[in-house]
Amino acid sequence: MELSKLHWDEVIYEDPMGGKIILWPHLPCIMMPSSTRVRNWDGLALLYSSEDIAILRIEDELEIQNPGVNVQAVLASGSGMGMLLKDIQVLDVDGPKIPDPEPTRLLHHAENTGNKPIYPIIPSIDDNKWEEWYINCADNQVKLVHLLGTLTKSNRYRKNKIIASRKIENSKHINSDLGAASAACASWWIEDNRGLTDELIKVRDERFAARIRGALADLRDRRVDESNALHPILLVPVHQAHIGKISEAINNCINIEKIGRS
């Protein structure tokens, strides 16, 4: 997959029907500097399913009871995420943390500031179209295993970090360690998506875009009923390496999929 520029500024989409969507780039498993955070928003859209949000809550409780248990479990797994966590461990950043600390922080903030609405952007497991998408992903993954059998995961990960490092943009809020973390996170993102064709990625991100706009529509409609406010702000935290594709999908989005709150 082609990697977009890795930038640190939020992307703002002004919806023609009212309100705005703020796509906020963050790094997985890292608590971002407070200077990068978006302060004012009315609703939260997470790139999670409702089932994922329930799992996030469980992982958060486990972390509170036994700090570090989730990270240790992933480190022992030998997975691509495990390689990412090892890279983060040697950097002077606030991480690694599991569950992903920024969505977790924002989830708590939404609940603790007047129960701001929370929208799951990934469809539920009982969604037929989404089930079909997963089946197509699995079929393509099997084909890819045979094609890439001679290239190990660690080699791919290392090479992709070098590629990603050339895509990172400068920011006054970001130091060299966060820059190195950005390259590692982007490499993990490439590895995590390597089983997807361009068409599968396009279908996924178009569905996400339709549901994000649907979340804003719900937020806008309910705020008209509750407070007569026509221009709500929907915050969407997105992994930095994914934000380019999501932004493109929202800008080109025609269909709006109405969704409910979590």
C-alpha positions in Angstrom: 0.0 0.0 0.0 1.1 3.6 -0.7 1.9 5.6 2.4 0.7 9.2 2.6 2.7 12.0 4.2 2.9 11.6 8.0 1.8 15.0 9.3 0.8 16.1 12.8 -1.9 18.7 12.2 -5.6 17.8 12.4 -7.6 17.7 9.1 -10.9 19.6 9.2 -13.9 18.8 7.0 -16.7 21.3 6.9 -19.9 19.4 6.2 -22.1 21.2 3.7 -25.2 20.2 5.8 -23.7 21.8 8.9 -21.0 21.0 11.5 -17.5 19.9 11.1 -15.4 16.7 11.3 -11.9 16.9 12.9 -9.6 14.1 12.0 -6.9 14.1 14.7 -3.7 12.1 14.0 -2.2 10.2 16.8 0.3 7.3 17.2 -1.0 3.9 18.4 0.0 2.8 21.9 1.5 6.2 22.7 0.0 9.1 24.8 0.4 12.2 22.6 1.8 15.5 23.9 -1.0 17.7 25.3 0.1 20.5 22.9 -1.2 18.4 20.0 -4.7 17.7 21.4 -8.0 19.1 20.1 -9.8 20.8 23.0 -13.3 21.7 21.8 -15.6 19.0 20.4 -19.2 17.8 20.9 -19.1 14.2 19.9 -16.5 11.4 19.5 -16.3 8.9 16.7 -13.9 6.0 17.2 -12.6 3.6 14.5 -13.9 0.8 16.7 -16.9 -1.4 16.5 -19.3 -1.5 19.5 -17.7 -4.8 20.4 -14.2 -3.3 20.2 -15.3 -0.5 22.5 -16.5 -3.1 25.0 -13.1 -4.9 24.8 -11.3 -1.6 25.2 -13.1 -1.1 28.5 -12.2 -4.6 29.7 -8.5 -4.0 28.8 -8.6 -0.7 30.6 -9.9 -2.3 33.7 -7.2 -5.0 33.5 -4.5 -2.3 33.1 -5.8 -0.5 36.2 -5.7 -3.7 38.2 -2.3 -5.0 36.9 -0.3 -2.2 35.1 1.6 -3.5 32.1 -0.2 -6.8 31.8 -1.6 -6.0 28.3 1.8 -4.8 26.9 3.6 -7.9 28.3 1.0 -10.2 26.7 1.5 -8.6 23.2 5.3 -8.6 23.6 5.2 -12.3 24.2 3.0 -12.9 21.1 5.7 -12.4 18.5 3.2 -10.4 16.4 3.7 -7.2 14.3 2.3 -5.2 17.2 4.9 -6.9 19.5 7.7 -5.5 17.2 6.1 -2.1 17.4 5.9 -2.2 21.2 9.6 -3.2 21.4 10.6 -0.2 19.3 8.5 2.2 21.4 10.0 0.8 24.6 13.5 2.2 23.8 12.2 5.7 22.9 11.6 8.6 25.2 7.9 8.7 24.7 4.8 8.1 26.9 4.4 4.5 26.0 3.9 1.7 25.0 0.4 1.4 26.5 -2.4 -1.0 25.8 -5.3 -0.4 25.3 -4.5 2.4 22.9 -4.2 5.4 25.3 -5.6 8.2 23.2 -9.0 6.6 22.3 -9.2 5.4 25.9 -8.5 8.9 27.2 -11.1 10.4 24.9 -13.6 7.8 25.8 -13.3 8.7 29.4 -13.4 12.4 28.7 -16.6 12.0 26.7 -18.2 10.1 29.6 -17.0 12.5 32.3 -18.0 15.7 30.6 -21.8 15.4 30.3 -21.9 12.1 28.5 -20.9 13.4 25.1 -22.1 11.0 22.4 -19.7 8.2 21.2 -20.1 6.7 17.8 -18.6 3.3 16.7 -17.4 3.7 13.1 -16.6 0.1 12.4 -19.8 -1.9 11.8 -20.9 -4.6 14.2 -20.2 -8.3 13.6 -23.8 -8.9 12.5 -23.5 -6.5 9.6 -23.7 -8.6 6.4 -21.7 -6.3 4.1 -19.0 -6.0 6.7 -18.9 -9.8 7.1 -18.5 -10.1 3.3 -15.6 -7.6 3.4 -13.8 -9.7 6.1 -14.3 -12.9 4.1 -12.7 -11.2 1.1 -9.8 -10.0 3.3 -9.2 -13.6 4.5 -9.2 -15.0 0.9 -6.7 -12.4 -0.2 -4.5 -13.0 2.9 -4.2 -16.7 2.0 -3.0 -15.7 -1.5 -0.5 -13.2 -0.2 1.1 -15.7 2.2 2.3 -17.7 -0.7 3.7 -14.7 -2.6 5.6 -13.3 0.4 6.7 -16.5 2.0 10.4 -15.8 1.3 10.3 -12.3 3.0 10.1 -12.4 6.8 7.9 -10.1 8.8 10.9 -8.6 10.6 12.6 -7.7 7.3 9.5 -6.1 5.9 9.0 -4.2 9.2 12.6 -2.9 9.1 12.4 -1.8 5.4 9.1 -0.1 5.9 10.4 1.9 8.8 13.1 3.3 6.5 10.4 4.2 3.9 8.2 5.8 6.5 10.9 7.9 8.0 11.1 9.8 4.7 7.4 10.7 4.9 7.5 12.4 8.3 6.8 16.1 8.3 8.3 18.5 10.9 6.3 20.0 13.7 7.3 22.3 16.6 5.4 20.0 19.0 7.3 16.8 18.0 10.8 15.8 19.0 13.1 13.2 17.4 11.8 10.3 19.6 8.2 10.9 18.5 9.5 11.1 15.0 11.1 7.7 15.3 7.9 6.4 16.9 6.0 7.7 13.9 8.1 5.7 11.5 7.7 2.6 13.6 3.9 3.0 13.9 3.6 3.6 10.1 5.7 0.5 9.5 3.3 -1.5 11.7 0.3 0.0 9.9 1.7 -1.1 6.5 2.3 -4.6 7.9 -1.2 -4.7 9.4 -2.7 -3.8 6.0 -0.5 -5.8 3.7 -3.2 -8.5 3.2 -5.5 -5.9 1.7 -5.8 -5.0 -2.0 -6.3 -1.4 -3.0 -9.9 -2.2 -3.7 -10.5 -3.7 -0.2 -8.9 -0.6 1.4 -11.1 1.7 -0.8 -14.3 -0.2 0.2 -13.3 -0.1 3.9 -12.5 3.6 4.0 -15.5 4.6 2.0 -17.7 2.7 4.5 -15.9 4.5 7.4 -16.4 7.9 5.7 -20.1 7.3 5.2 -20.5 6.3 8.9 -18.4 9.2 10.1 -20.6 11.6 8.2 -23.6 9.7 9.5 -22.3 10.2 13.0 -22.1 14.0 12.4 -25.6 13.9 11.0 -26.9 12.3 14.2 -25.0 14.7 16.3 -26.3 17.6 14.3 -29.9 16.4 14.4 -29.9 15.7 18.1 -28.2 19.0 19.0 -30.9 20.9 17.1 -33.5 19.1 19.3 -31.5 19.6 22.5 -29.8 22.9 22.2 -30.7 24.5 18.8 -27.0 24.3 17.8 -26.5 23.6 14.1 -22.8 23.4 13.9 -21.5 20.6 16.2 -17.9 19.3 16.1 -17.2 15.6 15.7 -13.8 14.5 16.8 -12.3 11.4 15.1 -8.9 10.2 16.4 -7.1 8.4 13.6 -3.8 6.6 13.4 -1.4 9.0 11.7 -0.6 6.6 8.9 -4.3 6.1 8.1 -5.4 9.7 8.1 -4.6 10.5 4.5 -6.8 7.7 3.2 -9.6 8.6 5.6 -9.5 12.3 4.7 -9.6 11.4 1.0 -12.6 9.1 1.5 -14.5 11.8 3.5 -13.9 14.5 0.9 -15.2 12.1 -1.8 -18.1 10.7 0.3 -21.5 10.8 -1.4 -23.5 8.4 0.7 -24.2 9.0 4.4 -24.9 6.0 6.6 -26.9 6.9 9.7 -25.5 5.2 12.8 -26.5 5.2 16.4 -24.5 6.1 19.5 -22.5 3.5 21.5 
